[in-house]
Amino acid sequence: MSNTASKKTLIIMVAVFVLPVVLAKLALDNDWFTKGATNKGNLLAPTIDMSALLKDAEPKWRLLYVMPETCDRTVLRRWSSLRLQAIKKRSPR
């Protein structure tokens, strides 16, 4: 292999492996894409120890919804949405 061909191969290999990393870093630093949104809930402060209630349950995440004093349409819609999510989670895929 000639010296020119080996240099060309080296440049191509560097471009294939380094260019995506540089572009990803630029995309992160310059906000070129819409980042995902997570963790929109609120953590309880102070924490509530529910271990006595769940001592025989399989360990997993729990969703807690604190019901307000008065129950209006918004509360009913949220409750219905939570029930539907629970049903979807239990259904076989």
Secondary structure, DSSP 8 states (H G I E B T S, - for coil): --HHHHHHHHHHHHHHHHHHHHHHHHHHHTT-S-------S---SS----TTTTTTS-----------SS--HHHHHHHHHHHHHHHHHHS--
